[in-house]
Amino acid sequence: MTDVAEVRVLTRELLAANPPATTAPTDFLKARFDAGLAWVHYPVGLGGLDAPRSLQAVVDEELTAADAPDNDPRRIGIGLGMAAPTILRFGTDEQKRSLLRPLWVGEEVWCQLFSEPGAGSDLAALGTRAVRDGDSWVVNGQKVWTSSAHVARWAILIARTDPDLPKHQGITYFVCDMTDPGVEVRPLRQITGEAEFNEVFLTDVRIPDSRRLGAVGEGWKVAQTTLMNERVSIGGSRTPREGGMIGPIARTWRERPELRTHDLHQRLLDLWIDAEVARLAGERLRQQLVAGQPGPEGSGMKLAFARLNQEISGLEVELRGEEGLLYDDWTMRRPELVDFTGRDAGYRYLRSKGNSIEGGTSEVLLNIVAERVLGLPSEPRSDKDIAWKDLAR
């Protein structure tokens, strides 16, 4: 089994053969992937060493000390946090070989074509259709709230392939090329003035059967891997103490004593403690991931992330008073990634409103925690065994 000493040797050999100061960043990242140091817990040949996930920290420590380039994980977060684990678990050998390396290196951005206008919280009720035509599938439908669709090359897509089955059973999972004919991306302007979200129209898009992930009709099962990893990547990312939303308001409190009041002080203390508890719970969750796939605990972390962001940003606006309403730029922009903590307090306040919707609404996640973590009885589901085509819409 690979140990700490062996991983350090491999990392130092990578640095010696590809000095960060003189090697192009993309070339360095490709060499790192080929050396198995991209994600050490992945299989050999797919960017990993079949090693314990905990050894990734050893690699990262060595590379950070050498000022080696990273793959800009925030920019390619959907690929890293959602697409890659799903491809690894359900993809064919060819799909893994062809998709994982450019995904990790950052040569290709990914997006997620799941939510629909008529099936948001009830994702299994989706209506986008995929009809088999020889060795391809012809896809028609509309997706919405698609982050990064305007810059993405690939998308993970679920579509209905059998409307005669109950809604959870007639779904299949695909990899869609966003440059294919029939794929149209339109911006959705948000309350912040930006348009990082999109709506995507699919009109007679042909997807080869070779880009199907998992068996026909098992798309819901495959999608659960994506969704569980998504919630961990949103709510369970590693942050330092006073990282995330709590950092800016804590700095304002220390630097602007004239804004302080007793009432705000107590509320800030309560939220600071909550943020620290959530941060430590995230560390525990990542330790559990070493033993296997993420579970429903990720839904709890995503819930905490949304609530804290909204409450902290609201308190920050209140603390700053009139200046908390200032906003530096209302012009229409199409950012590649979201900066939850950057820019003005007004931006953070507005942008955090989406946190309780994206990655699964808080209401749905509360049900998941209640049923799968606390073991409470499931809500009655009268449509569970009814064919999708017979559901009221």
Secondary structure as the mmCIF struct_conf table of DSSP 4:
data_model
#
loop_
_struct_conf.conf_type_id
_struct_conf.id
_struct_conf.beg_label_comp_id
_struct_conf.beg_label_asym_id
_struct_conf.beg_label_seq_id
_struct_conf.end_label_comp_id
_struct_conf.end_label_asym_id
_struct_conf.end_label_seq_id
HELX_RH_AL_P HELX_RH_AL_P1 VAL A 4 ALA A 17
BEND BEND1 ASN A 18 ASN A 18
TURN_TY1_P TURN_TY1_P1 PRO A 20 THR A 22
BEND BEND2 THR A 23 THR A 23
HELX_RH_AL_P HELX_RH_AL_P2 PRO A 25 ASP A 34
TURN_TY1_P TURN_TY1_P2 ALA A 35 GLY A 36
BEND BEND3 ALA A 38 TRP A 39
TURN_TY1_P TURN_TY1_P3 VAL A 40 HIS A 41
BEND BEND4 TYR A 42 TYR A 42
HELX_LH_PP_P HELX_LH_PP_P1 PRO A 43 PRO A 43
STRN STRN1 VAL A 44 VAL A 44
TURN_TY1_P TURN_TY1_P4 GLY A 45 GLY A 47
STRN STRN2 GLY A 48 GLY A 48
BEND BEND5 ASP A 50 ASP A 50
HELX_RH_3T_P HELX_RH_3T_P1 ARG A 53 LEU A 55
HELX_RH_AL_P HELX_RH_AL_P3 GLN A 56 ALA A 65
TURN_TY1_P TURN_TY1_P5 ALA A 66 ASP A 67
TURN_TY1_P TURN_TY1_P6 PRO A 73 ILE A 76
HELX_RH_AL_P HELX_RH_AL_P4 GLY A 77 ILE A 78
HELX_RH_PI_P HELX_RH_PI_P1 GLY A 79 ALA A 83
HELX_RH_AL_P HELX_RH_AL_P5 ALA A 84 PHE A 90
HELX_RH_AL_P HELX_RH_AL_P6 ASP A 93 VAL A 105
TURN_TY1_P TURN_TY1_P7 GLY A 106 GLY A 106
BEND BEND6 GLU A 107 GLU A 108
STRN STRN3 TRP A 110 LEU A 113
STRN STRN4 GLU A 116 GLU A 116
TURN_TY1_P TURN_TY1_P8 PRO A 117 GLY A 118
STRN STRN5 ALA A 119 ALA A 119
BEND BEND7 GLY A 120 ASP A 122
HELX_RH_3T_P HELX_RH_3T_P2 LEU A 123 ALA A 125
STRN STRN6 ARG A 129 ASP A 133
TURN_TY1_P TURN_TY1_P9 GLY A 134 ASP A 135
STRN STRN7 SER A 136 LYS A 143
BEND BEND8 TRP A 145 TRP A 145
TURN_TY1_P TURN_TY1_P10 SER A 147 VAL A 151
BEND BEND9 ARG A 153 ARG A 153
STRN STRN8 TRP A 154 ARG A 160
BEND BEND10 THR A 161 THR A 161
TURN_TY1_P TURN_TY1_P11 PRO A 163 ASP A 164
BEND BEND11 LEU A 165 LEU A 165
STRN STRN9 PRO A 166 PRO A 166
TURN_TY1_P TURN_TY1_P12 LYS A 167 GLN A 169
BEND BEND12 GLY A 170 GLY A 170
STRN STRN10 ILE A 171 ASP A 177
TURN_TY1_P TURN_TY1_P13 MET A 178 THR A 179
BEND BEND13 ASP A 180 ASP A 180
TURN_TY1_P TURN_TY1_P14 PRO A 181 GLY A 182
STRN STRN11 VAL A 183 LEU A 188
TURN_TY1_P TURN_TY1_P15 ILE A 191 THR A 192
BEND BEND14 GLY A 193 GLY A 193
STRN STRN12 GLU A 194 GLU A 194
STRN STRN13 PHE A 197 PRO A 208
HELX_RH_3T_P HELX_RH_3T_P3 ASP A 209 ARG A 211
STRN STRN14 ARG A 212 LEU A 213
BEND BEND15 GLY A 214 ALA A 215
TURN_TY1_P TURN_TY1_P16 VAL A 216 GLY A 217
STRN STRN15 GLU A 218 GLU A 218
HELX_RH_AL_P HELX_RH_AL_P7 GLY A 219 GLY A 235
TURN_TY1_P TURN_TY1_P17 ARG A 241 GLU A 242
TURN_TY1_P TURN_TY1_P18 GLY A 244 MET A 245
HELX_RH_AL_P HELX_RH_AL_P8 ILE A 246 GLU A 255
HELX_RH_3T_P HELX_RH_3T_P4 PRO A 257 LEU A 259
HELX_RH_AL_P HELX_RH_AL_P9 HIS A 262 LEU A 289
TURN_TY1_P TURN_TY1_P19 VAL A 290 ALA A 291
BEND BEND16 GLY A 292 GLN A 293
TURN_TY1_P TURN_TY1_P20 PRO A 296 PRO A 296
HELX_RH_AL_P HELX_RH_AL_P10 GLU A 297 ARG A 320
HELX_RH_3T_P HELX_RH_3T_P5 GLY A 321 LEU A 325
BEND BEND17 ASP A 328 ASP A 328
BEND BEND18 THR A 331 THR A 331
STRN STRN16 ARG A 333 ARG A 333
BEND BEND19 GLU A 336 LEU A 337
BEND BEND20 PHE A 340 ARG A 343
HELX_RH_AL_P HELX_RH_AL_P11 ALA A 345 ARG A 351
HELX_RH_3T_P HELX_RH_3T_P6 SER A 352 SER A 356
TURN_TY1_P TURN_TY1_P21 ILE A 357 GLY A 359
BEND BEND21 GLY A 360 GLY A 360
HELX_RH_AL_P HELX_RH_AL_P12 SER A 362 ILE A 368
HELX_RH_PI_P HELX_RH_PI_P2 VAL A 369 VAL A 373
BEND BEND22 LEU A 374 LEU A 374
HELX_LH_PP_P HELX_LH_PP_P2 LEU A 376 PRO A 380
TURN_TY1_P TURN_TY1_P22 SER A 382 ASP A 385
BEND BEND23 ILE A 386 ILE A 386
STRN STRN17 ALA A 387 ALA A 387
HELX_RH_3T_P HELX_RH_3T_P7 TRP A 388 ASP A 390
BEND BEND24 LEU A 391 LEU A 391
#
